Amino acid sequence: METRFLISAVAFCLCFLTGFTLMKFALNNGKQNVFLPLYLPLAIILPAAYFLFPAPEDFLYNISLAELIAVIAGSGIFFLLASRPRLSQSSFLLLIITAEICYYFSDHRENLFSPALPLWLDSILSVLAWSLFAWCFRILESVDGILSRQTIAIGTGVFILSLIGAAPFMLAFLGLGLSGVFLAWMIFDSEPAKLRLSPAAGQALGFIIAWLLTKVSAEGAGPCALCFCLFFIWQTGIGFLKKFSLKPEDQYPAANTDFARACAHGLPAHNIASAVSKLLLLLVIFGGFEAFAPNAYSVPLLALLSTVWFSYRLSHWTEIRPERNVKESIEDIRQHFDNLQDNLSQDNRP
C-alpha cells in the first residue's frame, strides 16, 4: 500500500508540473484555448493507471484498457467536432453519441440507478446523466476560479474514498492526477484569469469527470460522489430554472447562477472563489462521512441544506451586513463601560 501511495504522490506532482509547464507555454505563445495542455496530462494518467494498478479484485466492475482509450479518444474527438461553429449547436447530441460508445466498452452487469428498472432503461438513464453533466459543466467557467476548485474537490474526494475503503485505488489514482492538473490550472484560472476554456473544452473535460463519477457510483459510492458535486448540480439547476421565467435577462443559464450574479453585482471573483472553496471542503468531508452512514440519504440531505444556505447567502450578499472587526467591537465595549461608570458616579453623588 505504501508503494501505491508513493506512486500516486509522484503522479500528482508530475501532473501538476506538466500541466503548469504546458499552460505557461500556451500563455507565452498567446494560445487562448488551453484544452490540449489540460488534456495531455489526463490522457497520460488514465492509461498509466491501468498498467500501474492492475488489480481487478479491487473492483466490482473492471475497467478495461479499451474503456480508458474510448474515454480519452472520445473526449478529444468531441472537442474537435464541437469546436466547429456548425456542430457547436449539436454538442449535446455529440455527447450522447460519445457516451454511448464509451458505455459499450464498460463493464456494467447491474443497474446504476435502481434495481427496479430494466437494465436497458438504466443504461439509457446513465448515458443521459453522463451527457447532461458534461454538457452543463461549462457553466462553472462563468466566474474565474470556480471550475478548477470544483474539479479539485471531486478528485480529492475520490482519493479520500479510497483511503477509507469506499472506492478502488485505481480510481483514487485518477482522481489525484485530476486534482494535480487542475491545481496547476487554478493558478491561471483564478482572478484575473490569464487563460480560459472554450465551451467545447469545458464540456470535454466535464465528460472525463462525469466518467470518473460514474465509475465511483457503480462501485457503490454514488451518494458520496453526489455530495462532492452538489454545488455544481444546485447552481446548474438554478441557472436552468430561471431560464424558464421567459425574462430576456434570464435566457442564459451561465449568467443565472448565484455566483455569476454576485460577481455581476460587484462581489470580487476571488472572494466568491474563496467562499466556494470553503463550501467544497465541507462537501468533501460530508462525502467521506457518507461512506459510513447507515443510509444513502441523510448525509446528502445535510450537504444539500448546507449548499442551499450557502446559495442564499451568496445571492443576498448585498443585503447582509458585514460583521464588524474585533477592534470596533472592543471600542464599543469600552464605550459601554465608560458610560456605565459615568452613570454610577452620578448616582453616588450626594
Buried (B, 14 or more C-beta within 10 A) or exposed (E): EEEBBEBBEEBBEBBBEBBBEBBBEBBEEEBEBBBBBBBBBBBBBBEBBBEBBEEEEBBEBBBEEEBBBBBBBBBBBBBEBBBEEEBBEBBBEBBBBBBBBBBEBBBBEEBBBEEEBEEEEBBBBBBBBBBBBBBBBBBBBBBBBBBBBBBBBBBBBBBBBBEEEBBBBBBBBBBBBBBBBBBBBBBBBBBEBBBBBBBBBBBBBBBBBBBBBBBBBBBEBBBBBBBBBBBBBBBBEBBEEBBEEEEEEBEBBBBBBBBBBBBEEEBEBBEBBEBBBEBBEBBBBBBBBBBEBEEEEEBBEBBBEBBEEBBEBBBEBEEEEEEEEEEEEEEEEEEEEEEEEEEEEEEEEE
